[in-house]
C-alpha cells in the first residue's frame, strides 16, 4: 500500500498545498498504527502488511525527470507482484483538499490500481476524480443531506421547517421535500430563552409544517422544546441530528414533546489511536518516524541532545501533558486508519475466496486485476470498528444512522431505537409509529401525482397518462406493453 501527502521542510510551516510538521507526525503515526493493527490481526497467516510513504512535495516541486522517480519503488513492487515470493501491491491512498496530486491519477490509471480518497481537510463539496477505481473514505455534504431528507420522506414527511445556526435555504430546491421555512438560530448577542421564544413564534406561523428539524446543540434543542411546551404542547414533531458519540441519553428525561433523534455513526473517532498508540510514544521507543524527535522537542520545549535550543534537557518530569493534547489530532486521522483497514479486509476476503487452506498467495490471488480487486472486494468490505460500521455505497463511505424516539419508559422518558438507515435503506422496528402528519397538500386522487410549482410549497396534482401507474406519490411509471394500471394505480395488470 502507498500513502501520499505533502508537507513543507520547515518545522511548523504549512504551505498552500500541504501539512504542518505536527500533522505529518500524526499521520505517519496513524499509518504505522494501522499497519501494526493489521499485522496483529493476522488476517492472512504468514503475510505481513507494509506501506510506502511518499512525500508529494517531490512531485509538486520537481522537474519531470525527478517526478517520475518518486514512484520508482512502487512501480517495481507493482511489476513484480505477479512473481511468487514477491510483495503484492494493493493500492494507493491519497487526497489533497479538493484536488489530487499531479501525476497520481496518471500513475494509478497506468497500472490499474485502486485509489482511496483521504482528505487532510475534508472539503465536502469536492468533486470526484474521473477514475473508475476510485472510492472516498468520507461523506460529501450532499450524501449526508440526501440521506437525512430520504429518512424524513420515508416517515411520510414532505413539508418541514428547519432551525440551524446558518442558512440552509440554498439546499431546499434539491429534494422531493419542501422546506417551508428555515430560521437561523442566533445566540451571540441574545439571551437564549428570548431566542427560543422568537423561533417558536416563527414556527407557529406555518402551522401545517409540523415537522421541525433542529440542527442545533443539545442545550439549544432543550430550550426550544421547553418553550414550545408553553405555547402549544405536543403540536410539532421535533427531529434532531447528532453524532452518535455524543451522549444525550440523560438530556431529555424531563422533555414531554414529540422528539425523534437521528444519530450518525462517528467516523472521526480517534480515541483508541490516541490512548493506545500516540500517548504511549516517547523519543526512546519511537525510532520509526523520522520527524518525531524534532516535534517532541518543540512541543515540550526541551532538548534531547546536548544542543541548547530550548535550554533544558528532556525528562519525564517535563512530560506532564499527553502528546495527543499538545500535537493536535483531527478526525481525518481516523479515516486514514480506516482506509488501510479497508485494503487489509479486502485482501483477507480475496484470499479466503480464491486460495485453498494452507496457501498464502495462490496464483489466482496474485493474478487478479486491479479492477476486479476494487469492484469485487474493496467496494464490498463490510466490517465494524469499535464505533463505526465501514462499507461503501456508490463508491463513497456509507452514511449510517440510528433513529430513536423519545418515549415513556416506566416513570421516565428515554430515547428508544425505532429504525436504522444503512446502504440507502430505512428499516423500521416494532409497531407502527404514532407520527404527526406534515405534508404540503392533501393526497391527490387515484392516478394523480404530486408536483410542485416553481419550487413553491403548495403542491399541485397532475393526472398520470392512461397507461401509467404510480411508483410513489411523485412519479408516474409507464406499464409494460399490453398492460394497464390496476384500479388503485399502484401496479399494472
C-alpha positions in Angstrom: 0.0 0.0 0.0 1.1 3.6 -0.5 0.1 6.9 1.1 1.0 10.3 -0.4 1.0 13.6 1.4 2.6 17.0 1.0 4.5 19.0 3.7 7.0 21.8 3.9 10.5 21.2 5.0 10.2 24.0 7.6 9.0 22.9 11.0 5.6 24.2 11.9 5.0 25.7 8.4 2.1 24.8 6.2 2.1 25.9 2.6 -1.0 26.2 0.3 -0.6 22.5 -0.7 0.0 20.6 2.5 0.7 19.9 6.1 2.5 21.3 9.1 5.1 19.0 10.6 2.8 18.3 13.5 0.2 16.9 11.1 2.9 14.9 9.3 3.9 13.2 12.6 0.3 12.4 13.4 -0.5 11.0 10.0 2.7 8.9 9.9 1.8 7.5 13.3 -1.7 6.8 12.2 -0.3 4.9 9.2 2.1 2.9 11.5 -0.7 2.2 14.0 -3.0 1.0 11.1 -0.2 -1.3 9.7 0.6 -2.6 13.2 -3.1 -3.3 13.8 -3.4 -5.2 10.5 -0.4 -7.4 11.3 -1.7 -8.0 14.9 -5.0 -9.3 13.5 -3.1 -11.9 11.4 -5.6 -11.5 8.5 -3.5 -13.9 6.4 -1.2 -16.2 8.3 2.4 -15.7 7.2 1.7 -12.4 5.5 3.0 -9.0 6.8 1.4 -5.7 5.7 3.7 -2.8 4.9 3.4 0.7 3.4 5.4 3.0 1.1 5.1 6.7 2.2 5.7 9.3 -0.5 6.3 13.0 0.2 4.2 14.5 -2.6 6.2 17.8 -2.5 8.7 15.9 -4.5 6.0 15.7 -7.2 4.8 19.2 -6.9 8.2 21.0 -6.9 10.4 18.6 -9.0 11.2 18.6 -12.7 9.6 15.9 -14.9 12.5 13.5 -14.6 12.6 13.6 -10.8 8.8 13.4 -10.6 8.8 10.0 -12.3 11.4 8.8 -9.8 9.0 9.4 -6.9 7.0 6.3 -8.0 10.1 4.1 -8.8 9.8 2.0 -5.7 6.1 1.5 -6.1 6.4 0.7 -9.8 9.0 -2.0 -9.0 6.6 -3.6 -6.5 3.7 -3.5 -9.0 5.8 -5.0 -11.7 7.0 -7.9 -9.5 3.6 -8.6 -7.9 2.9 -11.5 -10.2 6.1 -13.3 -9.2 5.9 -15.8 -6.4 7.5 -14.8 -3.1 7.4 -11.1 -4.0 5.4 -8.3 -2.4 1.8 -7.7 -3.6 0.8 -4.1 -4.1 -2.8 -3.5 -3.1 -3.5 0.2 -4.0 -3.0 3.8 -3.0 -4.4 6.2 -0.5 -4.4 9.9 -1.5 -6.2 13.1 -1.2 -5.4 16.8 -1.0 -8.1 19.4 -0.5 -10.4 19.1 -3.5 -7.7 18.1 -5.9 -5.4 15.1 -6.3 -1.7 15.4 -6.6 -0.4 15.9 -10.1 0.7 12.6 -11.7 -1.1 10.4 -9.1 -4.2 9.8 -11.3 -1.9 9.2 -14.3 0.1 6.6 -12.3 -2.9 4.7 -10.9 -4.6 4.6 -14.3 -1.4 3.4 -16.0 -1.2 0.4 -13.5 -5.0 0.0 -12.9 -4.5 0.5 -9.2 -7.3 1.1 -6.7 -7.3 4.6 -5.2 -8.9 5.5 -1.9 -9.6 9.2 -1.3 -8.5 10.5 2.1 -8.6 14.3 2.7 -6.2 16.0 5.1 -9.0 18.5 5.5 -12.5 17.4 4.3 -14.0 19.5 1.5 -17.5 18.1 1.5 -18.3 19.8 -1.8 -15.4 18.5 -3.8 -15.9 16.5 -7.0 -14.6 13.0 -7.5 -11.7 12.4 -9.9 -12.5 10.8 -13.3 -11.3 7.3 -12.4 -13.5 4.2 -12.1 -11.3 2.6 -9.5 -11.7 5.4 -7.0 -13.7 5.5 -3.8 -13.7 8.0 -1.0 -13.4 7.4 2.8 -15.6 10.3 3.7 -19.2 11.5 3.1 -19.9 14.5 1.0 -22.4 17.0 2.4 -24.7 16.2 -0.4 -24.8 12.5 0.5 -25.4 13.2 4.2 -28.2 15.7 3.4 -29.8 13.4 0.8 -29.8 10.5 3.4 -31.4 12.7 6.1 -34.1 14.0 3.6 -34.9 10.5 2.4 -35.4 9.3 6.0 -37.9 12.1 6.5 -39.6 11.2 3.3 -40.0 7.6 4.2 -41.6 8.7 7.5 -44.2 10.4 5.3 -43.0 14.0 5.9 -42.5 16.2 2.9 -43.3 19.6 4.4 -40.8 20.7 7.1 -39.2 23.7 8.8 -35.5 23.9 9.7 -33.8 25.7 12.5 -30.0 25.9 12.2 -27.1 28.2 13.2 -26.6 29.0 9.5 -28.7 29.4 6.4 -29.9 26.2 4.6 -32.2 27.8 2.0 -29.9 27.0 -0.8 -30.5 23.3 -0.3 -34.3 23.3 -0.3 -34.6 23.2 -4.1 -32.7 19.9 -4.5 -35.1 17.5 -2.9 -38.5 15.9 -3.2 -39.3 17.7 0.1 -40.5 21.2 0.8 -38.6 23.4 3.3 -41.4 25.8 4.2 -39.1 28.0 6.3 -35.6 27.9 7.5 -34.7 30.1 10.5 -31.2 31.0 11.7 -30.8 30.5 15.5 -28.8 33.4 16.8 -27.4 33.3 20.3 -24.4 35.5 20.1 -26.0 38.7 21.4 -29.3 37.5 22.6 -30.4 35.6 25.8 -31.1 32.0 24.7 -34.6 32.0 26.2 -35.5 35.1 24.2 -34.2 33.5 21.0 -36.1 30.2 21.7 -39.3 32.2 22.1 -38.7 34.1 18.9 -38.0 30.8 17.0 -41.1 29.0 18.3 -43.3 32.0 17.5 -41.9 32.0 13.9 -42.5 28.2 13.5 -46.2 28.6 14.6 -46.9 30.9 11.7 -46.7 27.9 9.3 -48.7 25.5 11.4 -49.2 23.0 8.6 -45.4 22.2 8.6 -45.5 20.3 11.8 -42.1 18.6 11.4 -39.2 20.8 12.5 -35.6 19.7 12.0 -33.3 21.2 14.7 -29.7 21.3 13.6 -28.6 22.7 17.0 -26.7 21.9 20.2 -28.5 19.8 22.9 -28.8 22.9 25.1 -30.5 24.8 22.3 -32.8 21.9 21.5 -33.9 21.6 25.1 -34.6 25.3 25.3 -36.8 25.3 22.1 -38.7 22.2 23.3 -39.4 23.6 26.7 -40.6 26.9 25.1 -42.8 25.0 22.7 -44.5 23.2 25.6 -45.7 26.5 27.0 -47.1 27.6 23.6 -48.8 24.5 22.1 -47.8 21.3 23.8 -47.0 18.3 21.5 -48.1 20.1 18.4 -44.8 19.8 16.5 -42.8 16.7 15.7 -39.2 17.7 16.5 -36.2 16.0 14.7 -32.6 16.4 15.8 -29.4 15.3 14.2 -26.4 14.3 16.3 -23.1 12.3 16.1 -23.7 9.0 17.8 -20.7 9.5 20.1 -22.5 12.5 21.7 -24.1 11.3 25.0 -27.6 12.7 25.0 -29.2 9.7 26.9 -30.0 11.8 30.1 -30.6 15.2 28.5 -34.3 14.8 27.6 -35.7 13.0 30.7 -37.9 15.9 31.6 -38.9 16.7 28.0 -42.5 15.8 27.1 -42.5 17.0 23.4 -42.5 14.6 20.5 -38.9 14.1 19.6 -37.0 11.9 17.1 -33.2 11.8 17.1 -31.2 10.8 14.1 -27.8 9.6 15.2 -25.0 9.4 12.7 -22.1 7.0 13.5 -18.9 8.8 14.2 -16.3 8.0 11.5 -13.9 10.5 13.0 -13.2 9.0 16.4 -9.5 8.8 17.3 -9.7 7.9 21.0 -8.2 4.4 20.6 -5.4 5.7 18.4 -4.6 8.4 20.9 -4.9 6.2 24.0 -3.2 3.0 22.8 -0.6 4.4 20.4 0.1 8.1 20.3 0.2 8.7 24.1 2.5 5.7 24.6 5.2 7.1 22.4 8.5 8.6 23.5 11.7 9.5 21.7 13.2 6.4 23.2 10.7 3.9 21.9 9.8 5.6 18.6 12.6 5.5 16.1 10.4 4.7 13.0 9.1 8.2 12.5 12.0 10.5 11.2 10.2 13.7 12.3 9.1 12.6 15.8 12.1 13.7 17.8 12.2 17.3 16.5 8.5 17.7 17.0 8.7 16.2 20.5 11.4 18.7 21.5 9.4 21.7 20.2 6.1 20.6 21.9 7.8 20.0 25.3 10.3 22.8 24.9 13.3 20.6 25.8 16.5 19.2 24.3 17.1 15.5 23.6 20.8 16.1 22.9 23.5 18.4 24.2 22.3 21.2 22.0 20.8 24.1 23.8 17.9 25.1 21.6 15.4 25.1 24.5 17.8 25.4 27.4 16.7 22.3 29.4 17.1 18.6 28.9 14.0 16.5 28.2 12.9 14.3 31.1 9.8 12.5 32.4 9.2 15.4 34.8 8.5 17.7 31.8 6.0 15.4 30.1 3.0 16.4 32.2 0.6 16.7 29.2 -0.2 13.8 26.9 1.3 14.1 23.4 -2.2 13.9 21.8 -3.3 17.1 23.5 -0.2 19.0 22.5 0.2 17.9 18.9 -3.5 18.2 17.9 -5.2 15.2 16.4 -8.0 15.8 14.0 -10.7 13.3 12.9 -9.2 12.8 9.5 -6.6 10.5 11.1 -9.4 8.0 11.8 -10.4 8.0 8.1 -6.8 7.3 7.2 -6.6 4.4 9.6 -9.9 3.0 8.2 -8.5 3.3 4.6 -5.7 0.9 5.5 -8.2 -1.4 7.2 -10.3 -1.5 4.1 -7.4 -2.7 2.0 -6.5 -5.3 4.6 -10.0 -6.7 4.9 -10.4 -6.7 1.1 -7.2 -8.8 0.7 -8.4 -11.1 3.5 -11.7 -11.7 1.7 -9.9 -12.2 -1.6 -7.6 -14.7 0.0 -10.5 -16.6 1.5 -12.3 -16.6 -1.8 -9.5 -17.6 -4.1 -7.0 -19.7 -2.1 -7.1 -23.1 -0.6 -6.5 -23.7 3.2 -2.8 -23.5 3.9 -1.9 -21.4 0.8 -0.6 -17.9 1.3 -0.7 -16.1 -2.0 -2.1 -18.6 -4.6 -1.8 -17.9 -8.3 -5.4 -16.9 -8.6 -4.9 -14.2 -5.9 -1.7 -12.9 -7.5 -3.2 -12.7 -11.0 -6.3 -10.8 -10.1 -6.5 -7.5 -12.0 -6.9 -4.2 -10.2 -10.5 -3.6 -11.4 -11.7 -7.0 -10.1 -10.0 -6.5 -6.8 -11.5 -3.0 -6.4 -15.1 -3.8 -7.5 -15.4 -7.3 -6.1 -13.5 -6.8 -2.8 -12.6 -3.2 -1.9 -16.1 -1.9 -2.5 -17.7 -4.9 -0.8 -15.9 -4.7 2.5 -18.4 -4.6 5.4 -17.0 -4.6 8.9 -17.3 -2.6 12.1 -14.6 -0.8 14.1 -15.1 -0.1 17.8 -17.6 2.7 17.0 -18.2 2.7 13.2 -19.6 0.4 10.5 -17.4 0.6 7.4 -18.9 -0.1 4.0 -19.3 1.7 0.6 -22.4 2.8 -1.3 -21.8 4.2 -4.8 -18.1 4.5 -4.2 -18.5 6.5 -1.1 -18.3 5.6 2.6 -21.9 4.8 3.6 -24.0 7.1 5.7 -25.4 5.2 8.6 -28.0 6.3 11.2 -29.7 5.0 14.2 -33.1 6.6 14.6 -34.6 7.0 18.1 -37.8 8.3 19.5 -38.3 9.9 22.9 -40.7 7.5 24.7 -42.2 6.9 28.1 -40.4 4.1 29.8 -41.8 3.5 33.3 -41.7 6.8 35.2 -39.2 8.5 32.9 -38.5 9.4 29.3 -36.0 7.6 27.2 -34.6 7.6 23.6 -35.5 4.2 22.1 -34.3 3.0 18.7 -37.2 2.8 16.2 -35.4 2.5 12.9 -32.0 2.4 11.2 -30.6 3.7 7.9 -28.0 1.7 6.1 -27.0 1.2 2.4 -29.6 3.8 1.4 -32.4 1.8 3.1 -34.6 2.5 6.1 -35.5 -0.4 8.3 -38.3 0.3 10.9 -38.6 -1.7 14.1 -41.6 -2.7 16.1 -45.1 -1.4 15.7 -46.4 1.4 13.5 -45.3 4.7 14.9 -47.8 7.4 16.0 -46.3 10.2 13.9 -47.8 13.6 13.1 -48.8 14.4 9.6 -46.7 17.1 7.9 -47.4 17.2 4.1 -47.6 20.1 1.7 -51.0 19.1 0.3 -53.8 16.6 0.7 -53.3 13.4 -1.0 -54.0 13.5 -4.8 -56.8 11.4 -6.2 -56.1 7.9 -7.6 -54.0 8.0 -10.7 -52.6 11.5 -10.0 -49.1 12.5 -8.8 -48.0 15.4 -6.7 -46.0 18.1 -8.4 -44.5 21.4 -7.3 -44.9 24.8 -8.9 -41.6 26.7 -9.3 -40.2 25.2 -6.0 -43.1 26.6 -4.0 -44.5 24.6 -1.2 -48.0 24.5 -2.5 -48.2 21.0 -4.1 -50.4 20.5 -7.1 -51.8 17.3 -8.6 -51.3 16.1 -12.2 -53.1 13.1 -13.7 -50.9 10.3 -15.0 -51.3 9.1 -18.5 -53.8 6.3 -19.1 -51.1 3.7 -19.5 -49.2 4.8 -16.3 -49.2 3.8 -12.7 -47.7 5.4 -9.6 -44.5 4.1 -8.1 -44.6 6.8 -5.4 -46.7 9.9 -4.9 -44.4 11.9 -7.1 -43.7 9.6 -10.1 -45.8 8.0 -12.8 -44.4 4.9 -14.5 -45.4 3.5 -17.9 -46.8 0.0 -17.8 -45.2 -2.7 -20.0 -46.8 -3.2 -23.4 -50.1 -4.9 -23.2 -50.7 -4.0 -19.6 -52.8 -1.2 -18.0 -52.9 0.2 -14.4 -55.0 -1.6 -11.8 -57.8 0.2 -10.0 -55.5 1.5 -7.3 -52.9 2.7 -9.8 -50.1 1.1 -7.8 -49.3 -1.6 -10.3 -50.1 -2.9 -13.8 -52.3 -5.8 -14.8 
